[in-house]
Amino acid sequence: MHYVALFFIDFAGVHACIQQEHMNQPPEQWLEQAKNFLLNRNFTIEEIAVHLGFASAGEFNAAFETEQGESPQAYRDRIPS
């Protein structure tokens, strides 16, 4: 994860700031933000991942599943529309 953050610092400075913020946040803070974004079905999983500062949707999926016990898509599917 740290290597990815350095890559973003070199090539996309704006995302680097977001990435660093995510890395310094406790999981419950970004997880709550993620859950709120997942309620809005207009956002894709990829868009949510980028907004939260993850380097990829795959990284977001893995972190979300580790903390929540299910994938972002499974969480979203469980929530009534």
N, C-alpha and C positions, 0 to 999 in steps of 0.2 A: 504494500500500500504506500509506503514512503517513497519508493521509486516512482510510482505513478504520480505522486504529488510533485516530485521534482521535475518530471516530464512536463507537467502542466505549467509549472513556474516558468520553464524555458520557452514554451510555445504558446501559452494562452494565459497571460498574467491575470486576467479577470477571474478565470476559473481557479487559479491558484489560491486566491484569497478565500474563495468559498470552500475549496478543498481543505485548507488549513483550519477554517472555522469548524468544519465537520469533524476533523480529526481531534479537535480540542473539546468537543461537546460530549457530555455523557450520553450513552445510548438512549436513555429515556427521553432526552430532549429532542433528538432528531427523529426518534421513533414516533413520538407524538405528532410532529410535523408531517411525517410520512403518512400516518393514518389519516390526518386531515386532508391531505392531498388525494389520497386514494378514494375518499368519499366523492370527489369530483371526477366523474367519469370522462370529462373532457380532456383530462391530462393522461397521456400515456405513461407507462411505467418508466420508459426512457426519459421522458421530460421531467418526471418527478426525481429520478436519480440525479440528473444534471442539476436541477434546482437545489437539491440538498447537498450538492458538492461531491457526489461520488464520481469516480473516473469512468464508470460504465454501469449499464443496467445490471450486468452480471454481478458486479461488486455490491451494488445496492441489494439485489435479490439475496445474495449470500448473507450480508449483514442483517437484513430484515428477518430472514428465516432463523438466523442464530438467536436473535433477540426475541422474536415473536413466536417462533415455533411453527410458522407456516410462511409460504411465499407471499409477496405482495399481491399477486394475482389471486391466490386462494383467499387471502383476507378480503380483497375487493369483492370477490364472488360471493362471499358469505354475507356481505352487507346488503340489505334490501335497497333497490334503486329508488 
